[in-house]
Amino acid sequence: MLVVSLDLRTRREADIRTVGVCAFFADELPELIARHGHLAMPGASELGIEPFSIVTPSGAFTLSLGRDTIVLRPGDDGAASVVLDDADFSDIVNDLKTPMTFLTAGTLRMSRGNVGDFLDWWVVLRSLIDGRAVHTRGAIAFRDANRDGVALDLARSFTPSDDDGEIARFVAETGFLHLRGWFDPQLMLEISADMDRALPTYTRDDGRSWWARTATGDDRCVRMQYFQEHSAGVRDLLTSDAFLRIGRMFSDGYVARADGNCIEALVKPIGVIEGISDVPWHKDCSLGMHSYRCCGLTTGISVTGADARSGQLRVVAGSHRALVQPAFVRRGSDLPIIDLPTATGDVTVHCSCTMHMAQPPVDRERRVMYTGFALPAHEAGGEAQQRAMAAIGAVREGAYKTVSQQPGHVA
C-alpha cells in the first residue's frame, strides 16, 4: 500500500481575505512575531538581511532584525524599499503573489535595493504568517529509508523494474526523480518528427507559444503548447500505463492533465539573447499560490538526450522541503545542486516547489516535452482563487516578452 504523500497544501478559498495594510502592521504582524518569531529569526539571521521598507498608499512600514526578534516600525527608512498597491500587499499576505510575480510581469517598483532584498523578506513574512521555519544550514538531510537511514544517493536513477514505493520515497526526500529508459526511443524519434511538422503552425503572439531570438538573428519558437493536438504518439503516451504510473506512485490521487494545454513541446536553441528558452533557477510555484496547490508533479520527457552541453535540467535537492526564496539560488545555500543528464526516452520528475533550471545548450539543441500531475481539488475553486490563477497565468504566458535569460551557459 502506497503511503507516500507530497500534499503540502495549507490553505483553502475561505482563507483568502482582504488584508488592510495598517491593521496588518499594527495588530496582526506584532502578534505573528510573538507567536512565530522563533521560526523566522535563526534563518533570517543566517541570511544577514538588511532593514526593508514596504510602502503602500495606506502607509509605509520598515522591518529589521533586532538582537533576538524582528523589529517593526512605521516609516520608509530601510536599506531597501518596495512600493506596493494595497491590493497587491493583500495578495502577498494571502500567498496569491510573490516578489517574482511583479518581477516577471515587469511591474516591480523598488526605490532602493533589488528583488533579492524583497525575496529575503518575503521568506521571513511567509515564516511568520504560515508558521514555517526559515531554512537554516544543515536543517535538511537525505536519508534512505530502505537502508536503515544511511545517506541517500542523490545521483541515483530508476528504471521500470524498480519498486514504486521506493521511487516515491526518493521523491519525497529529494523533490526530484530521474527515470531511465521509461519510453521507447523510437517513439521519441516519431514525436520529434511531429514537432518539425507542428512548428510552422505556430506564430509569435498566437497565445499558444513562446518565442526567443538568437545571436544569429533567428526568431525561434521555443515552446509549443497544446502539442497533443499535433501528435497521435503523444496522445497515446499521455494515456499509457508507463506515464500514468508516475502519478500512481503516491497516495495523493494525482490527476494527469486531461484537457486544454495538456503538454508542451520545447525546442532549446543555442545562443538565445532575447526571451526565455532556458528558464533560470525557479520553483514552479514562484509566482504564487504555493499553499493552495503544492506539490504538483512536473514531468519532462526527453525527446532528445541532454547533458551539460545540450541543456540538461538541474535541481536543488530538498528545496521542496525548505522555506527559501522561490527563485534564484542564494549564495551560500547548503542544499546540493544535482545535474540530471538524460538519454532519449528518459523522464525527469520534479515537485512544483523544487528549485530547478535548464542549462542553455552550447553544442547542440535539446528537445523535451513537459506535462504533469496535479493534486485532486479538495474544493471547487472560488472566485478569489480563479482570479489569482488567471493573473498568474497571464504573467507566465507573457514572461518570454518581459524577461530575457542570461545569454550563454553559466555553470
Rosetta blueprint (number, residue, H / E / L):
1 M L
2 L L
3 V L
4 V L
5 S L
6 L L
7 D L
8 L L
9 R L
10 T L
11 R L
12 R L
13 E H
14 A H
15 D H
16 I L
17 R L
18 T L
19 V L
20 G L
21 V H
22 C H
23 A H
24 F H
25 F H
26 A H
27 D H
28 E H
29 L H
30 P H
31 E H
32 L H
33 I H
34 A H
35 R H
36 H H
37 G H
38 H H
39 L H
40 A H
41 M H
42 P H
43 G H
44 A H
45 S H
46 E H
47 L H
48 G L
49 I L
50 E L
51 P L
52 F E
53 S E
54 I E
55 V E
56 T E
57 P L
58 S L
59 G E
60 A E
61 F E
62 T E
63 L E
64 S E
65 L E
66 G L
67 R L
68 D L
69 T L
70 I E
71 V E
72 L E
73 R E
74 P E
75 G L
76 D L
77 D L
78 G L
79 A L
80 A E
81 S E
82 V E
83 V E
84 L L
85 D L
86 D H
87 A H
88 D H
89 F H
90 S H
91 D H
92 I H
93 V H
94 N L
95 D L
96 L L
97 K L
98 T L
99 P H
100 M H
101 T H
102 F H
103 L H
104 T H
105 A H
106 G L
107 T L
108 L L
109 R L
110 M E
111 S E
112 R E
113 G L
114 N L
115 V H
116 G H
117 D H
118 F H
119 L H
120 D H
121 W H
122 W H
123 V H
124 V H
125 L H
126 R H
127 S H
128 L H
129 I H
130 D H
131 G L
132 R L
133 A L
134 V E
135 H L
136 T L
137 R L
138 G L
139 A L
140 I L
141 A L
142 F L
143 R E
144 D E
145 A H
146 N H
147 R H
148 D L
149 G L
150 V E
151 A E
152 L L
153 D L
154 L L
155 A L
156 R L
157 S L
158 F E
159 T L
160 P L
161 S L
162 D L
163 D L
164 D H
165 G H
166 E H
167 I H
168 A H
169 R H
170 F H
171 V H
172 A H
173 E H
174 T H
175 G L
176 F E
177 L E
178 H E
179 L E
180 R L
181 G L
182 W L
183 F L
184 D L
185 P H
186 Q H
187 L H
188 M H
189 L H
190 E H
191 I H
192 S H
193 A H
194 D H
195 M H
196 D H
197 R H
198 A H
199 L H
200 P H
201 T H
202 Y L
203 T L
204 R L
205 D L
206 D L
207 G L
208 R L
209 S E
210 W E
211 W E
212 A E
213 R E
214 T E
215 A L
216 T L
217 G L
218 D L
219 D E
220 R E
221 C E
222 V E
223 R E
224 M E
225 Q L
226 Y L
227 F H
228 Q H
229 E H
230 H H
231 S L
232 A H
233 G H
234 V H
235 R H
236 D H
237 L H
238 L H
239 T L
240 S L
241 D H
242 A H
243 F H
244 L H
245 R H
246 I H
247 G H
248 R H
249 M L
250 F L
251 S L
252 D L
253 G L
254 Y L
255 V E
256 A E
257 R L
258 A L
259 D L
260 G L
261 N L
262 C L
263 I L
264 E E
265 A E
266 L E
267 V E
268 K E
269 P L
270 I L
271 G L
272 V E
273 I E
274 E E
275 G E
276 I L
277 S L
278 D L
279 V L
280 P L
281 W L
282 H E
283 K L
284 D L
285 C L
286 S L
287 L L
288 G L
289 M L
290 H H
291 S H
292 Y H
293 R H
294 C L
295 C L
296 G L
297 L E
298 T E
299 T E
300 G E
301 I E
302 S E
303 V L
304 T L
305 G L
306 A E
307 D L
308 A L
309 R L
310 S L
311 G L
312 Q L
313 L E
314 R E
315 V E
316 V E
317 A L
318 G L
319 S H
320 H H
321 R H
322 A L
323 L E
324 V L
325 Q L
326 P L
327 A E
328 F L
329 V L
330 R L
331 R L
332 G L
333 S L
334 D L
335 L L
336 P L
337 I E
338 I E
339 D E
340 L E
341 P L
342 T E
343 A L
344 T L
345 G L
346 D L
347 V E
348 T E
349 V E
350 H E
351 C E
352 S L
353 C L
354 T L
355 M L
356 H E
357 M E
358 A E
359 Q L
360 P L
361 P L
362 V L
363 D L
364 R L
365 E L
366 R E
367 R E
368 V E
369 M E
370 Y E
371 T E
372 G E
373 F E
374 A E
375 L L
376 P L
377 A L
378 H L
379 E L
380 A L
381 G L
382 G L
383 E H
384 A H
385 Q H
386 Q H
387 R H
388 A H
389 M H
390 A H
391 A H
392 I H
393 G H
394 A H
395 V H
396 R H
397 E H
398 G L
399 A H
400 Y H
401 K H
402 T H
403 V L
404 S L
405 Q L
406 Q L
407 P L
408 G L
409 H L
410 V L
411 A L
